[in-house]
Structures are given as structure tokens and as C-alpha cells.
Amino acid sequence: MKMLSIEQELKSNSYPGRGIIIGKSPDGKKAVTAYFIMGRSENSRNRVFVEDGEGIRTQAFDPSKLTDPSLIIYAPVRVLGNKTIVTNGDQTDTIYEGMDKQLTFEQSLRSREFEPDGPNYTPRISGVMHIENGNFNYAMSILKSNNGNPDSCNRYTFAYENPAAGEAHFIHTYMHDGNPLPSFEGEPKLVEVLDNMEEFADLLWNSLNEENKVSLFVRYIDIETGNYETKIVNKNK
């Protein structure tokens, strides 16, 4: 698979929607993840990321303008022991609770499907990172409608064991802007990451469409120690 420039992937797409990136830093020492949200409606754009324990949650920037919280207020990132869960919806909680009961990532998502926001039927994208004894593995999932058919859910899981240094995978909800919005197709894209978290966060944020970007979360986890550093960027300040 050809490695793509994450900068070009984002700059060439005005509306990938929500996106998850997971991989390993070029020096091989850090597990890297990033999650961003974008919005076209006032309700979607009226959000910020805030830290919540070891994870994060979304909240309304201006509570007086919040109309329907059901699909926009959730915890995108939660930590369960040596696992970090990243998703674009409240399935973060479903995965957390399932894996806490010894279900696998894939089994935990069996009870969920795409979002009920027809005609888009936004895919649910999820990722889980597992760090143990100096080893790092991750998996990604997308639950999407069958070409816009709300009666049929297609489920895809991609697992990456012992990923190569400097490689990451990028999955997002929409192929591009449109009406209805076309769901992501194919397997997660192979993209590069950087050793420096601040530089990588700046690269991502500056590459996202200025009008549509809302918030960005980036975390680098030391594979040997489990210590992490986090960067949050919100358009609303």
C-alpha cells in the first residue's frame, strides 16, 4: 500500500467529517493517535473538546445554542487499563463496557450500527490501542450502511499487529462533501506521522478545512512506560 501524505489527504478534502489516525512514531518509541471533528451545521460547530479523566469529551461551546445533543455530545476517548479507545460517538462507552467484560473490540461493536441520521447514515468509526510489555498493537473499525440502505449494516475491522515505525492508518466518516454525504470506502489509508507531537498537531490542524474544522485531539503514548502527553485544539475559544 502506498504511503499517503496526511497533509495532502486533508487539504484536498473539504469535508472528511470525523477522522481517526493511529500509528507509531518514526523513532518507534511512541504510540500515536489523533481524532478530529468537523461540522457544517451551527449545532455541529458549536463544540469543544475538554479533558475528562484520562480521556476527553465533547461539550457545547455555547450551551444556549445547543439544539440536539444526541449525536454530538459524547466521550471520543476513554482509557481502560492498557487500552485507549477512540471513536466518533457514544460507542466509545459500548467498547469500554464490552472490553471490561472480556469481549473483543469486534464483539463489543456487534450491538451497534451506523448513526440514525438519514440520508447520510454517518458511519461509526472506532479504534483501540493496546500497549503491554513494550508491545503495541491497534485495531480500527467502521460500521456503515450498505450504500445508503438503512436496513443493511456493513461491518469492517482492521487489525495491525507490531506496526512499523513511522506508519499510521487514517479512517474518516465521509469520502468528501456532498448531499447526502458519501460514506468512507475501502481500508484505512496508510499515512505518515511525526516524532514531535506539537508539530504533528499543528500539521493536522493547519491542513483541515478552515471553515469546517471544529476540534482536534492528539496523544503520544510512550510504549515502554505508558506515560502520555496530550494536545487539544479547539476552534471555539
Secondary structure, 3 states (H helix, E strand, C coil): CCCECHHHHHHCCCCCCCEEEEEECCCCCEEEEEEEEECCCHHHHCEEEEEECCEEEEEECCHHHCCCCCCCCCCCEEEECCEEEEECCCHHHHHHHHHHCCCCHHHHHHHCCCCCCCCCCCCEEEEEEEEECCEEEEEEEEEEEECCEEEEEEEEEEEEECCCCCEEEEEECECCCCCCCCECCCCCEEEECCCCHHHHHHHHHHHCCCCCEEEEEEEEEECCCCCEEEEEEECCC
